[in-house]
Amino acid sequence: MGNMTQFPDRSKVAPDAERLKDYTWPEDPHHVPEWIYTDEYIAELEQQRIFQGRTWNYAGLEVEVPEVGSFIRSYLGSMPIIVVRDEEGVIRAFENRCAHRGAEFCRSYRGKAESFTCPYHQWNYGLDGSLQSVPFRRGVKGKGGMPKDFDMGANSLRRLNVTTRNGAIFVSAHDDMEPFEDYLGPQMLEQFDTAMDGRPLRLLGVHRNILEGNWKLYQENLKDTYHATLLHTYLTTFGLFVASNETFVITDEAGRHSATCNRRPEGRPENDETTAEIGSFHSAMQLEDPSVLNIVKESDSPWTSNALTIWPNMILIRQTNIFSARQIVPMGPDKFMLIWASYGYADDDEAMQEHRLKQNNIFGPGGFIGIDDNEVIKFVSDGALRGSERDGVIPLGKDDEPDDTVITDRALRGMYAWYRKEMGL
Ligand SMILES: [Fe+2]
């Protein structure tokens, strides 16, 4: 990488102590202050200390950049980046920002390029991010042009550290990050490999949608196993996720990542004392095409679903035969974008591919369960933005109890303990 421009270390920028005095975290560990969902300064601090801090951030799938020159537009936190496969076949990532006037120059979501040219003044960059040419560098007829000592090397794109695991791409603003495997820890790694086992992937589709709410609400949503047993008619009625299912909630040692592993029993849930408490359970409801529920056995995993939250921006899900990798892109305190990639394996036969595509109707902005989450996240956001000041409470379950209950907020408390530490709050 030699003279490539290194990303500046903003994680060491000291927070404005005077300003931080205005924020007092509640003493009760069951309380979450609502300003973390709405405050501009907190959102800015998150970019520096979390996304550009010592984290591995999910940025896309290797299968999205299959050949030399294949690229995707992605993000590190809110910061636009490009992920590209260079001439040597190495995956690189750099800021999507011209060294000249700072334009976010790459506007296509994906494509194939021999080089990148900023449309503003046509500064041209190689696939490794190096500045290759500047128009009229010597001026015209001996007049104008760049200074003689203009250093092309110092004006490359800012590059990021890149690592991969079983087909997923992660980027970091730091070169001295621990390996991704250590970042996840052994228990989470085992779950990760269940959702992406190392075989070549096949991309089934990508969609993007913007949600009204703070990005952390999405991490919360996936760690909040309690809601999954109550909100989602599809999950409860057809037995995919019911409080009485065998389920484990695993967290890493630091508490920042989590995985929910769940086994769906044969057949549909009956009317009993568990389902009686579930408002979304409708025993008479029928599916037009019940094959959407079919389980095709494809691994040794005892679980039918694994839902991972990987700090700070990745959701990785295996639900029956669906695989979904989601990237959370914060867009200020009360808006974020989700980039959902659905995938299968390259060696799937046509029937399996069809099955996966059909089953994928669960997810996405209009999916059987995806739409429920999008809606309640907006409800929480509306409350935080317009309601009277009031902490949220996450009191369910105990922190030291066995991990085989879903009626718990343990994973949320773990995340916020870590968050406070990282943010210096
Ligand atoms: Fe949900």
Boltz pocket constraint, residues with backbone or C-beta under 6 A from the ligand:
constraints:
  - pocket:
      binder: B
      contacts: [[A, 221], [A, 227], [A, 228], [A, 231], [A, 232], [A, 369], [A, 372], [A, 373]]
      max_distance: 6.0
